[in-house]
Amino acid sequence: MLHPSYSDLMKVVNADVEPGETKVVNSRYSIVMATAKRARQIVDGDEPLVAMSGQKPLSVAVEELNQSKIKVIAEDELEEFEAEIKEEAAKKAQEILEEREAKRAAREAEDGESEKSDAEEEEA
């Protein structure tokens, strides 16, 4: 027997859904799939988000879901979420490239001034 119950977990997951909107999770199958996916992530090395030493990964995943430490995303929201993440990553990558280019240009300018002053000293 699952503790908390499937219906309790479904209430937790759907707590943020406005009345009239489609529920994120509407079946036991959805709960099982979400917790199984999270349990696989824990087995693969992800850190648990709740302190439950000695518990099996599935029990930890159920507790994370029950404590709202993880969020189940509906299929239609998943594409939007992935697009947002890719956009943010692209912006961050562009910022890093621009920062590196600015540092490289500053070093080159500094090296150019250093060479110029060395040449002036040799002439003197």
Phi and psi in degrees as a GROMACS rama.xvg file:
@    title "Ramachandran Plot"
@    xaxis  label "Phi"
@    yaxis  label "Psi"
@TYPE xy
-87.9235  129.504  LEU-2
-124.264  122.989  HIS-3
-68.4563  168.114  PRO-4
-71.8275  164.067  SER-5
-57.4151  -43.6163  TYR-6
-64.5655  -37.3285  SER-7
-64.864  -43.1669  ASP-8
-63.7997  -38.9748  LEU-9
-64.9064  -36.9365  MET-10
-64.3423  -41.9761  LYS-11
-63.1684  -47.2502  VAL-12
-65.746  -38.4833  VAL-13
-91.352  9.20328  ASN-14
-60.7794  -33.4667  ALA-15
-86.3784  -3.30282  ASP-16
-78.8308  128.271  VAL-17
-70.7775  149.89  GLU-18
-57.5473  133.7  PRO-19
94.9982  -19.2142  GLY-20
-81.2212  160.05  GLU-21
-70.8439  133.713  THR-22
-71.5155  146.366  LYS-23
-67.9253  -45.156  VAL-24
-123.138  125.88  VAL-25
-130.657  14.904  ASN-26
-154.553  161.195  SER-27
-60.977  -37.1532  ARG-28
-56.5985  -43.4856  TYR-29
-62.9014  -40.2169  SER-30
-64.6605  -45.4728  ILE-31
-61.2374  -45.0597  VAL-32
-63.8977  -42.647  MET-33
-64.5251  -45.8622  ALA-34
-70.1645  -35.9307  THR-35
-65.1559  -40.7  ALA-36
-63.451  -43.9769  LYS-37
-65.9445  -39.5782  ARG-38
-61.1782  -39.9496  ALA-39
-63.0883  -37.6695  ARG-40
-64.0009  -40.7016  GLN-41
-65.1436  -43.3065  ILE-42
-60.335  -37.3048  VAL-43
-77.8501  -0.838332  ASP-44
119.62  -5.18436  GLY-45
-65.6713  144.915  ASP-46
-75.6987  134.492  GLU-47
-63.7719  146.975  PRO-48
-94.7793  -0.656441  LEU-49
-129.591  151.737  VAL-50
-87.7324  101.863  ALA-51
-141.265  78.5305  MET-52
-70.8011  141.365  SER-53
80.3575  2.70522  GLY-54
-92.5536  153.99  GLN-55
-72.0737  152.049  LYS-56
-54.7589  -36.4801  PRO-57
-67.0501  -39.5651  LEU-58
-63.9642  -39.8479  SER-59
-64.2499  -43.1566  VAL-60
-63.129  -40.8062  ALA-61
-63.3524  -42.7983  VAL-62
-66.5603  -39.1094  GLU-63
-59.6088  -43.5413  GLU-64
-64.7488  -43.212  LEU-65
-63.9472  -35.0653  ASN-66
-89.3382  7.4181  GLN-67
59.4029  32.1624  SER-68
-80.9432  -22.4333  LYS-69
-123.353  155.652  ILE-70
-122.532  134.526  LYS-71
-89.8569  127.478  VAL-72
-107.212  131.802  ILE-73
-67.4279  154.454  ALA-74
-54.0002  -45.1968  GLU-75
-67.9055  -29.2885  ASP-76
-77.6417  -25.3031  GLU-77
-60.8389  -43.7431  LEU-78
-63.0616  -42.5394  GLU-79
-63.2683  -43.6498  GLU-80
-61.5113  -46.0327  PHE-81
-63.1121  -39.5946  GLU-82
-63.6944  -41.1902  ALA-83
-62.9442  -43.215  GLU-84
-63.1342  -44.0626  ILE-85
-62.9467  -40.1274  LYS-86
-64.6498  -44.5077  GLU-87
-63.3054  -40.5737  GLU-88
-65.1514  -39.767  ALA-89
-65.0094  -41.082  ALA-90
-62.7658  -44.9565  LYS-91
-63.5796  -41.7609  LYS-92
-62.2466  -41.4573  ALA-93
-63.6305  -41.0998  GLN-94
-61.5584  -42.9046  GLU-95
-64.4734  -43.6387  ILE-96
-61.8954  -43.3474  LEU-97
-64.5166  -39.4312  GLU-98
-64.4768  -44.1781  GLU-99
-63.7296  -40.6822  ARG-100
-63.3933  -41.4476  GLU-101
-63.9836  -41.3482  ALA-102
-65.5978  -40.6597  LYS-103
-63.9353  -43.1547  ARG-104
-63.9248  -39.3928  ALA-105
-65.0612  -41.2469  ALA-106
-64.4194  -42.4929  ARG-107
-63.587  -40.1485  GLU-108
-65.435  -40.4739  ALA-109
-65.2613  -43.0835  GLU-110
-64.5693  -38.8284  ASP-111
-63.9334  -41.1545  GLY-112
-67.3488  -37.794  GLU-113
-64.3433  -43.3902  SER-114
-65.9805  -37.2329  GLU-115
-65.0381  -43.6645  LYS-116
-69.5132  -32.4859  SER-117
-64.8147  -40.5473  ASP-118
-66.3238  -39.4567  ALA-119
-65.2566  -38.405  GLU-120
-65.9619  -38.5486  GLU-121
-66.009  -35.1723  GLU-122
-69.2103  -29.8988  GLU-123
